[in-house]
Amino acid sequence: MHLDYHSLQIIAAGILLAVANPSAASNDVQRSACPEDYSPCSCDLTSNGLEVVCADISIENIQDVFYRTRSLFLYSVSLTASTSSGTVTLPADVLKDKRAQHIYLSCPSTLPKLNLVIDSASFEFTRFNTSIFEIHDCDLSAQADMNFLNGFVVLHTLRIVNTWTFDAIGSLPTLPAIKELTISRCTGLGNVPFPDLTPARLERLYLDGNSLNDDQVNNILISIGSSSSSSSMEQLSLADNALTRVPRIAAFSQLVTYNVSNNDIPYMSLSTLIFSSPVHFLGLKNVSLTAIEGGAFQGNYTYAQVNLENNQLTAFREDVFKSMLQQMTVQPPAVGGQVIVTGNPFDCGCGLAWLIRDNQPLVPSVKNGVCGGFFRFEDLNPDAYANC
């Protein structure tokens, strides 16, 4: 699964605050001059609305720009607040009563990261309009809470990316419309209890690259599984953490996409994965997997992409894969799912007889199966397994 965190303008002299739809940056959006003078900022009028960029400008000048301009509803605002210290503090009503659909706050990608402190009333007047809010590349060690999101009743997407000391997540206020929560490449997530998201019905949770261990992830999933999101979660990603086992997901009845790639999970036992809804994607790439017990995969895999690339599997076992492959081959090869096993050192012995000799129609649903270093599954002769 590819997570699109969007490109945000980053200026080394300060911190970038962007209010934008990422699609507005595409080259096919027509641009014309804005009806007002936003200098020293720049402004474009696009089919999406007003897009304002204030680069390397003091907080005082940024506030002045929005104080003297009249357009109340803005589609995109990018603010770079210059600072000579290591901290940028966003004051109350930084946009001077303006409303913005999307808000992105970003600090320069340098070390040490800039401290970001957001006043609880920084975005008070846009809380009924903002649907996406992001923070990138900042240090939040001085941010005591997330009260600046109080009252954001239409916020459906919250993303915190590459940010230090995100202990403030424990104080996340009620966000009734939230559908996607991304916390990626951050520190501090495992230090505090995960917030109760009720009454929200979260659909997508991405917690990649946070160095979370088994117990920390288990506590997070217990919190979400006991909330109103247990019956709405569709996508869950825990890639690039410090997991040694696959977290159980049976509590999430609508889950169809699950990614635990790039962890260290050498073994999968019976009923490790129980899906109640038809699987779309299962990511187990590069997890040091050496063995899978029969019955580990339970559910409907008819259309699933099951990625087992770059592991250490030597046996392609019947009691693990046959049922899954039979489901996939019900559909034409271009429609049904597939098991991707690139980079596994499979043995060519009798352990493959069930597939190569007895179930040739299942072979096309195995992508990049190779045994003995270079023998492709589809090239193996069934007659060679006659004595197995």
N, C-alpha and C positions, 0 to 999 in steps of 0.2 A: 504494500500500500504506500502510495506516495502522499505525503502530507504537504499541502501547498501553504506555506507560511507567508507567502507574498513578499515582493520586494519593496522595501521602504528606503527612502532616501536617508543616508547617514552622512552627517557633516562632522568632521573630527573636532571642530571647535566647540561643539555643544551637544545638546540632546534634541532629538527629533520627535516631534509630536505630530502624527499624521492622522487626519480624518479623511478616509478615502475608501472607495471601492477599488480593489486591486485591478479589476478589469478596465478601470478608467485610464490606466497607464498604457494600455495597448495602443499600437500604432494606428489602428483603424478607427479610433475615436476622433471625430472632427472637432477642431478647436477654433475658437474665435476670441476676440477681445472681450473682457468683462465690462459691464456697464459702469463700474466704479473704479476709482484709483485706489489700489491696495498697496502702493509703494510705502516703504521699501520692500514689501513683499511683491510677488508676482501672482497673476491670476489668469486662468483660462476658463472660458465658458464652453462646456462640452454638452453632448446630448444627455449626459447624466446630471449636469448642473454645474455649479461653480466649484472650481478647484483652485485653492489658494495655497501658495508656497511661501513661507517666511523662513529664509535660510540664514543661520548664524546672526540672529537678531536678539537683542535683550528682551527679557520678559516685559519690561516697561513699554518698549516700542511695539511688541506684539499686541499687548492690550490696547494700545492707542489705535492700531490699525482696525481692530474689531470694534472699538468704541465709536470711531468716526464713519465707518461704513454702515450702510442701511440694510443690505440683504440679510434677512433673518435666517433663511434656510440655506445651508451650505452642504454640498455633496462631499467635497474633499478639502481638507485643510492640513497642510504639512507645516509644522512649526519647529524651528531649530532655535532653542533658547541658548544663547552664548553665555558662558560662565567662566570666570577665572579661578573658581574653586572646584572642589570635587563633588559638589552637591548642587542639584537644580531643584528648586522648590516651586511647585505650581500653586499659585495663589487661588483664592476663591474667585469664581467666575472668570476664568482665564480667557474665555471666548466672548466675554461681554454680552451675555444673553443670547448669543447665536446658537442655532441648533445644527447638529451634524449627524448624518446617518451612521458614519463609521468613524471610530476613533482608534488611532494607532500611536502609541508612545514608544519611542525608540531612542536608545543611547548609542553613542559611537562604539564600534567593535574594537575597543582598545582595552589594555590592562594598565592600571586597575580600572574597573568599570565605574562609571559615574553613579553616585547615589541619586536616586529619584525619590522625592517626597511629594505626595499629592494631597492637597487639602481636601477635606471631606466635601467641600462645596465647589471644587474646581469646575465640575461639569454639571452643576445642579440644574441649569436651564435646558440642558439637552437630554435629560434622563428619560423623557417621554418619546424621544425621536431616535436615539442611538440603538442600532441593532447589532453592531460588531464593535468589540473593544479589544485592543491588543497592547501588550507591553513587550518590547524586545531589548535585549542586550543591556539591561540595567542592573544595578545593585539596589535591592529593596530592604537592606538591613535596617534602615531608618524609618521604614514604613510600618507603623504599628498595626494598621488594620486596613480593611478594604471598604471602609465606609463611603469612599468616593463613588461606589457603585450602588449606594442606597437608592431605591426608587426607580431603577432602570427596568421598567416593566415590559419593554419590547426587546430587550437585549437577548439575541438568540445565539450569539457566538462570543466566547471569551477565550483568548489565546495569550499565554505567557510563555515566551520563548527565550532560551539562552540567558536566563536571569538568575542572579545570585540571591540567596537568603530569602526565599519565598515563604517564610513562616506565616506571613499574613493570610495565606489561604484559609487558615483555620477560622478566620472571621468573615468569610465570604457571606454577604447578606443574601436574603431571599431574592432569587432571580426567576420569577415564575415562567418566563418564556424561553429559558436557556435550552438549547438543543445540542450545542457542541461545546465541549470544554477541552482545550488543549493546554497541557503543561509539559513542555519539552525542553530538555537540556538545562534544567534548573537545579538549584540546590535548596535544601530546606523543606522539601515537600514531605519527607518522611518524619520530620521532627514534631509535627503537630497532628492532632486528630483531624481527619478529613471531614469537611462540613456536611451536614445533612442538607441535601438538595431539594427536599420536599417543599413545595408541591410540584416542582419542575419535573418534566418528563424528558430527561436527557436521552439523546439518541446516539451521540458520538463522543467517546472519551479516548483521548490520545495522551498517554503518559510515557512517551519515549525518551530515553537518554537521561533519566534522573537518578541513576545509580540506586534504585530501589531494590531492597532485598525481599526475600520471600515473605517474611512477617509483615513488612511495611505494605506490600501489595495486598496481602490477605486482609489487613485491616481496612484498606481503602475499599476493596471489593465488598467486604462485609457492610461497610457504611452505605455504599450505593445499593447493594442488594437488599438492604432493609428499608430503602426509601421508595418513593413513588417511581423511581427510574428503573426498578427491577424488571418491569414489564414493558419498557419502552426502549431500552438500550439495544442498538443494532450493530454498532461498531465499537471495538475495544482494541487498543494497541498498547502493548507493554514492551516494545522492542528496545534493545540497547540499554538494558538495566543490569541488575546483578542477581537475576533469578537462577535457581538451581532446580526448579521443578515448574511444571506448567500449572498456573493457577486454575482452579476449578471455576467453571462458568455456568453450571447447571441452573443457577438462580436467575439467569437472564434469558427469559423465554423467547425473546425476539432477536437474539444475537445471531448475526449471519456473517460477520467479518471479525476475525480474531488474529492478532499478530503478536507473537512472542519471539521474533527473530533476534539474532545477535545477543543471546544470553548464553548461559552455560548449563544446559539441561541434558545430562548424559542418558537419561532413562525415562521412558513413559510406561506407566502401568495400566492395568485393566481399568476401563471407564475413566481415563484421564479427561477425555473430552466428550461431553454429552451435549449435543445441540438439539434444541426443540424445534427450531426453524431450519429450513433448507439452507445449507452453507453456501456462501458466495466465495469467501477467501479464508484460507488458514495458512498463516505464516509461521513456519518452523525452520527458517533458513539459518544456517551457521549457528547452531546451538550445541555443537559438540555431541550430538545424539549418536549413541552407539547401539542401542537396543530399544525395541518397542514391543511391549507385551501384547498378545492377542486380545482383541476387543478394546483396544485403547481408543479407537475412533468410533463413536456411536452417533448416528444421525443420518440425515439425507444429504448425500454428497453428489447428487446427480449433476449439478452444474458447478461444482466447487473447483477452484484452483487451489490445490494443496501443495505448498512449496516446502520441499525438504532438501533443498540444495545445500551443498557444501557441508555435509555432516560426515559421520564415520560409520554409516550403516554398511554391514557386510552381508546381511541376509535380507532378502525381499520376501517376507513371510506371507504365506497364504492366509493365516488366521488374523493377519493385520490388514491386508490390502484387498483380498478377494471381494468381499462384500462391497467395499467402496468402489472398486473398478466395475463391478457388475451394475451398479447404479449409474455410473458414468456412461457406460456403453449402451444404455437404453436409448440415448440420443445419438445423432450423427456425430462423427469425430469433431467437426467444427463447432458443434453446439454443446455437447456434453463436457463435463469437467475433465481434469487431468491431474495426475500426480507428477510433480516435477522433481526429479531426483539427481540432477546434475551434480557431479563432483563427489559421489559416494563410491567407496571401493567395494562394490558388490562382488561376491564369490560366484563363479560360474557353475558350481557343483549342482548336486541333485536338489538342493533347496529351491532351484528355479524350475524344476520339472512341472510343478503345478501350473505355472504360467506359460512356459514355452511349449511344453508338450500337450497339456490338457486344456488350456484356455487361451489359445492364440487370438481369439477376438478381443481379448482384454488388453493385448500388448499395445495397440495404438494409443491407449489412454495413459500410458506410462511415457513421460517425456524425458529423453536424454538418459535412459537407463543404460549403463555400461558395466560389464563385469570383466574381471581379469585385466583391467587397465585400458582395454581398447575394443572389446567385443560388444557391439550394440545389441540390446535385447532383440530388436526386430530382425537382426541378421543371424541369430542363433538357430541352429537346425533342430527341430523337434525330435528327429530321429536319434540325435545324440543323447537323448534322455530316455531311450527305450528301456534300458536296464535299471532305471532308478525306481 
